[in-house]
Amino acid sequence: MKKKLLGILILVAIVAFALSFRFLFPSSGGTAGQPDIFGRSTDTVSGLIGSEKANFLENPETKELLRKTGGLQVAYQRAGSIEMIGMDHVGKDFLWPSSQVSLELYKLRGGTGQSTIIFNSPIVIYSWDVVVDALVAGGYAENRNGVYYIVRFRELIEHTLDGTTWNSIGLPQLYGRFSIISTDPNKSNSGAQFAGLLANMLAGEVATEKQIDTVSPQVREFFDSLGLMEHSTGTLFERYITQGVGSYPLIVGYENGLIEFARQNPDIWPKVKDRMRILYPLPTVWSSHPLIALNEKGNRLIEVLTTQKFQELAWKEHGFRSGVPGTLNDPIGLGIAGIARDIEQVMPMPSPVIMEKLLLTIAGN
């Protein structure tokens, strides 16, 4: 009887250990060891990513496609696109920042990994119906066939620097000075991209070495006026959604944020879609998402993510425009109002040397 009881206790202990192990150490792909279509075992590829790509990588369809077509499962850490370049890359197979500027800074600092642009997304401004109505009434924005554009963008930037109040542009219900809220440009790519765009707009063209000393103090003044800034574009977008127009009347983001939110939140989307607005600055800048392969496993990840299936999934479910030539991104099929078919009036970013100088100025160095 004692032996039988001891056997039962041992069995229970084994089962409990197995269950606790699965709970504490879940597999990121859930299919490690299963072969792909070529008969290869599933390998884990590890890296750093911009936070806006986390939902794409967590999509069960993405995970299954990675396993079946590439024999891979992805383990990642989120990091700001600018800060990841200076982080320790030991044990990492790839870096996946959110801009060409990050890639060029990586190269400028001696990086040698091969890279390919996987996705693209333009920098946009997110707002609310009441704010956009006021901007349209004031002549700062226009509705062109259901898509909103900021047509007097430089004037709005100047309003953030000259003390213009929300009240003076027809929004007395909003507190304080007019502002466009961004992420920290020294941590997050959307902030860095917007800093480059601000420098260009204040310079009147793509900012050069001759102009940067003149415009960079103004760009720093813009970001200083924002106070504490978020490190993540995704976090800023979440706060915009949850805290609303009173706290976040205008924020900087990626175009894909709205599409992904609508797809990921089918219960919430119908309740907010009539109030949310996406504005395309004229001009804007592209945020490209290059994947930097640090070894052969990183190269395998590039090969898989540039296939047609992944590119279509990224657009339809997460709003990323394709980085692969010949792939169409038609917003009609999305069923989401306000998304532009084509991105008009795109401005090049300043050179990496100019951007590094600009970011140092913003940081107070």
C-alpha positions in Angstrom: 0.0 0.0 0.0 2.8 2.4 0.9 4.6 1.6 -2.4 1.4 2.2 -4.3 0.9 5.5 -2.5 4.5 6.5 -3.1 4.1 5.7 -6.8 1.0 7.9 -7.1 2.8 10.8 -5.3 5.8 10.5 -7.7 3.4 10.5 -10.7 1.6 13.6 -9.4 4.9 15.4 -8.8 6.0 14.6 -12.3 2.8 15.9 -13.9 2.8 19.0 -11.7 6.4 19.7 -12.7 5.6 19.3 -16.4 2.6 21.6 -16.2 4.6 24.3 -14.2 7.4 24.1 -16.7 5.0 24.7 -19.6 3.5 27.6 -17.8 6.7 29.3 -16.8 8.6 28.5 -20.0 6.1 28.6 -22.9 7.4 28.1 -26.4 7.3 31.4 -28.4 6.2 29.5 -31.5 4.5 26.6 -29.9 5.9 24.3 -32.6 9.6 23.9 -32.0 11.1 20.8 -33.5 8.3 20.4 -36.0 9.7 20.3 -39.6 9.0 22.9 -42.2 8.0 22.2 -45.8 11.6 21.4 -46.6 11.9 19.0 -43.7 14.0 21.3 -41.6 13.6 21.5 -37.8 12.3 24.7 -36.3 15.1 27.0 -35.3 14.7 30.0 -33.0 15.9 33.3 -34.4 16.5 36.1 -31.8 16.7 39.8 -32.2 15.6 43.3 -31.4 12.5 44.9 -32.9 10.7 48.2 -33.0 7.6 47.8 -30.8 5.2 48.5 -33.7 6.1 45.1 -35.2 5.3 43.0 -32.1 1.6 42.4 -33.0 2.7 41.2 -36.5 5.1 38.7 -35.0 2.6 37.6 -32.4 -0.1 36.9 -35.0 -0.7 33.1 -35.0 -0.8 33.1 -38.8 2.6 34.8 -38.9 4.0 32.2 -36.5 2.6 29.3 -38.5 3.9 30.7 -41.8 7.3 31.2 -40.3 7.5 27.6 -39.1 6.1 26.1 -42.3 8.0 28.1 -44.9 11.2 29.0 -43.1 11.6 26.6 -40.2 11.8 29.5 -37.8 10.3 30.9 -34.7 11.1 34.4 -33.6 12.2 35.4 -30.1 12.4 39.1 -29.7 13.0 42.0 -27.4 11.4 45.4 -28.0 13.7 48.4 -28.2 13.5 51.9 -29.6 14.9 51.9 -33.2 17.5 54.5 -32.3 18.6 53.0 -29.0 18.8 49.4 -30.4 21.7 50.4 -32.6 23.9 51.2 -29.6 22.8 48.1 -27.6 24.7 44.9 -27.0 24.1 42.6 -30.0 25.7 39.5 -28.5 23.4 36.5 -29.0 21.2 38.3 -31.5 20.6 37.1 -35.0 18.9 40.3 -36.3 17.9 43.9 -35.7 14.7 45.2 -37.0 14.4 49.0 -36.6 11.9 51.2 -38.2 13.8 53.6 -40.4 16.5 53.8 -43.0 18.1 56.4 -40.7 18.6 53.7 -38.0 20.2 51.5 -40.6 22.6 54.2 -41.8 23.5 55.1 -38.2 24.2 51.4 -37.7 26.6 51.5 -40.7 28.1 54.8 -39.6 29.0 53.1 -36.3 30.8 50.2 -38.0 27.9 47.7 -38.5 28.4 45.2 -41.3 25.2 43.1 -41.3 23.3 42.6 -44.6 19.9 44.4 -44.7 16.6 44.4 -46.7 13.6 46.7 -46.3 10.7 44.5 -45.3 7.9 47.1 -44.8 7.2 50.8 -45.3 4.9 53.1 -43.4 4.6 56.9 -43.8 4.7 59.2 -40.8 1.2 60.6 -40.1 -0.7 62.6 -37.5 -3.5 61.0 -35.5 -6.3 63.2 -34.2 -10.0 63.4 -33.4 -13.0 64.7 -35.4 -13.4 68.0 -33.4 -9.8 68.9 -33.8 -9.7 68.1 -37.5 -12.9 70.0 -38.1 -11.2 73.1 -36.5 -8.0 72.6 -38.6 -10.1 72.4 -41.8 -12.1 75.5 -40.8 -8.8 77.3 -40.3 -7.5 76.3 -43.6 -4.7 74.1 -42.2 -6.1 70.8 -43.4 -8.3 69.7 -46.3 -10.5 66.7 -46.9 -9.7 65.3 -50.4 -12.1 62.5 -51.3 -12.4 61.3 -47.8 -8.6 61.5 -47.0 -7.4 64.4 -44.7 -4.2 66.2 -45.6 -2.3 68.9 -43.6 -1.8 71.5 -46.3 -0.2 74.3 -44.2 2.1 72.1 -42.2 4.9 74.6 -41.7 2.5 77.0 -40.1 1.3 74.4 -37.6 4.9 73.7 -36.7 5.5 77.4 -36.2 2.4 77.6 -33.9 4.1 75.0 -31.6 7.0 77.4 -31.2 5.3 80.8 -31.0 2.9 80.2 -28.1 -0.3 79.8 -30.1 -3.1 78.4 -27.9 -5.7 75.9 -28.8 -8.3 78.5 -28.1 -6.9 80.8 -30.9 -7.4 78.1 -33.5 -11.0 77.5 -32.5 -10.6 74.9 -29.8 -11.3 76.6 -26.4 -12.1 73.3 -24.8 -8.5 72.2 -25.0 -5.9 73.3 -22.4 -2.8 75.4 -23.0 -0.6 75.8 -26.0 -1.1 74.1 -29.4 1.2 71.1 -29.7 1.8 67.9 -31.7 2.9 65.1 -29.4 5.7 62.9 -30.4 7.8 60.1 -28.9 11.4 60.8 -27.7 13.5 61.1 -30.9 16.5 59.7 -29.1 14.6 56.5 -28.2 11.9 56.0 -30.8 12.1 56.0 -34.5 8.8 57.9 -35.1 10.2 60.7 -32.9 13.5 60.7 -34.9 11.6 60.7 -38.2 9.5 63.6 -37.1 12.5 65.5 -35.9 14.1 65.1 -39.3 10.8 66.2 -41.0 10.7 69.3 -38.6 14.3 70.2 -39.5 13.4 70.0 -43.2 10.3 72.1 -42.9 12.1 74.8 -40.9 15.0 74.8 -43.4 12.6 75.0 -46.3 14.3 71.9 -47.9 16.2 68.8 -46.9 18.3 70.1 -44.0 22.0 70.4 -44.8 25.2 70.9 -42.9 24.9 74.7 -43.4 21.4 74.8 -42.1 21.4 72.4 -39.2 23.0 74.8 -36.7 20.2 77.3 -37.4 17.2 74.9 -37.3 18.3 72.4 -34.6 17.8 74.8 -31.7 14.2 75.3 -32.9 13.7 71.5 -33.2 15.0 71.1 -29.7 12.6 73.8 -28.4 9.7 71.9 -30.0 10.6 68.6 -28.2 11.5 70.4 -24.9 8.0 71.9 -24.9 6.5 68.4 -24.9 7.9 67.5 -21.4 8.1 63.8 -20.6 7.9 61.8 -23.9 7.1 58.2 -24.5 9.8 55.8 -25.7 7.5 53.7 -27.8 5.2 54.7 -30.7 2.9 51.8 -29.8 2.6 53.1 -26.2 1.9 56.7 -27.4 -0.9 55.4 -29.7 -2.4 53.4 -26.9 -2.5 56.5 -24.7 -4.1 58.5 -27.6 -6.9 55.9 -27.8 -7.5 55.4 -24.1 -7.1 59.0 -22.8 -8.7 60.8 -25.8 -8.8 64.3 -27.2 -8.3 66.1 -24.0 -4.8 64.6 -23.4 -3.8 63.7 -26.9 -5.4 66.0 -29.5 -2.6 65.5 -32.1 0.1 62.8 -32.0 2.8 61.5 -34.4 2.5 57.9 -35.5 2.8 55.4 -38.3 0.0 54.9 -40.8 -0.2 51.2 -40.0 -1.3 52.0 -36.4 -4.9 52.7 -37.4 -5.2 49.7 -39.7 -3.8 47.3 -37.1 -5.9 48.8 -34.3 -9.1 48.3 -36.4 -8.1 44.7 -37.1 -7.0 43.8 -33.6 -9.9 45.3 -31.8 -13.1 44.4 -33.7 -15.3 45.2 -30.6 -13.8 48.6 -29.8 -13.3 49.8 -33.4 -17.0 50.4 -34.2 -17.3 52.6 -31.1 -14.4 55.0 -32.0 -14.0 54.9 -35.8 -16.3 57.9 -36.4 -14.3 60.1 -34.0 -10.7 59.0 -34.9 -8.9 60.8 -37.7 -5.7 60.2 -39.6 -3.9 63.2 -41.2 -1.2 63.0 -43.9 1.3 65.9 -43.6 2.2 67.5 -46.9 5.1 66.7 -47.2 5.7 63.7 -45.1 8.6 61.1 -44.8 8.6 57.4 -45.2 9.5 55.2 -42.3 11.1 52.1 -43.8 11.6 49.0 -41.7 14.9 47.3 -42.7 15.8 44.0 -41.2 19.5 43.8 -40.5 20.8 40.2 -40.5 23.7 39.6 -38.2 24.3 36.0 -39.3 22.8 33.2 -41.5 19.7 32.8 -39.4 19.0 36.4 -39.8 19.3 36.0 -43.6 16.8 33.1 -43.5 14.3 35.4 -41.7 14.7 38.1 -44.5 14.1 35.4 -47.2 10.9 34.3 -45.5 9.5 37.8 -44.7 9.9 39.1 -48.3 7.7 36.4 -49.7 4.2 37.4 -51.1 2.3 35.6 -48.3 4.0 37.6 -45.6 3.7 40.9 -47.4 0.0 40.4 -48.0 -0.6 39.4 -44.3 1.4 42.4 -43.1 -0.8 44.9 -45.1 -4.2 43.4 -44.6 -3.9 42.7 -40.9 -1.3 45.1 -39.7 -1.2 48.0 -42.2 2.4 47.8 -43.3 2.9 48.8 -46.9 5.1 46.4 -48.8 8.9 46.7 -49.1 8.9 44.3 -52.0 8.7 45.9 -55.5 5.5 45.1 -57.5 3.3 44.4 -54.4 0.1 46.6 -54.4 -1.4 48.0 -51.2 -5.0 48.9 -52.1 -6.9 50.5 -49.1 -10.3 49.7 -50.6 -10.1 46.1 -49.5 -9.4 47.2 -45.9 -12.8 48.8 -45.4 -11.3 51.5 -43.2 -12.1 55.1 -44.1 -9.4 57.8 -44.5 -6.5 55.7 -45.7 -4.7 57.2 -48.7 -4.2 55.0 -51.8 -0.9 56.7 -52.6 1.5 58.6 -50.4 1.9 62.1 -51.9 4.7 64.7 -51.5 7.3 62.6 -49.7 10.5 64.4 -48.6 13.9 62.7 -48.1 15.2 62.5 -44.6 18.4 64.5 -43.8 21.7 62.5 -44.1 22.7 60.2 -41.2 25.5 62.6 -40.2 23.0 65.5 -40.0 20.5 63.3 -38.1 23.1 62.3 -35.6 24.0 65.9 -35.0 20.3 66.8 -34.7 19.6 64.1 -32.2 22.6 65.1 -30.1 21.3 68.7 -30.0 17.8 67.5 -28.9 19.4 65.5 -26.1 21.2 68.6 -24.9 24.7 67.5 -26.0 
